[in-house]
Amino acid sequence: RFSCMKEICDRLEILYKDPPFPSTDQSLFYKRQPPPGLCVLS
C-alpha cells in the first residue's frame, strides 16, 4: 500500500501529506525546539 501511494506521488510530483500526523513543530519535536538550520518544505 505504501509503495502504491509513493508511486502515485512520484508520478504526480507531489509530496504526501498525512492529515492525522501533520509535519508541524508540535508533531515532529515533542518537547524541544527544532534544531537550527532545519529545512522546512511547504
DAURNOR-V553128 format. One record per residue. N is the residue number from 0. SS is DSSP state (alpha for helix, beta for strand, coil for the rest). Layout:
n->N ss->SS
n->N ss->SS
This chain:
n->0 ss->coil
n->1 ss->alpha
n->2 ss->alpha
n->3 ss->alpha
n->4 ss->alpha
n->5 ss->alpha
n->6 ss->alpha
n->7 ss->alpha
n->8 ss->alpha
n->9 ss->alpha
n->10 ss->alpha
n->11 ss->alpha
n->12 ss->coil
n->13 ss->coil
n->14 ss->coil
n->15 ss->coil
n->16 ss->coil
n->17 ss->coil
n->18 ss->alpha
n->19 ss->alpha
n->20 ss->alpha
n->21 ss->coil
n->22 ss->coil
n->23 ss->coil
n->24 ss->alpha
n->25 ss->alpha
n->26 ss->alpha
n->27 ss->alpha
n->28 ss->coil
n->29 ss->coil
n->30 ss->coil
n->31 ss->coil
n->32 ss->coil
n->33 ss->coil
n->34 ss->coil
n->35 ss->coil
n->36 ss->coil
n->37 ss->coil
n->38 ss->coil
n->39 ss->coil
n->40 ss->coil
n->41 ss->coil
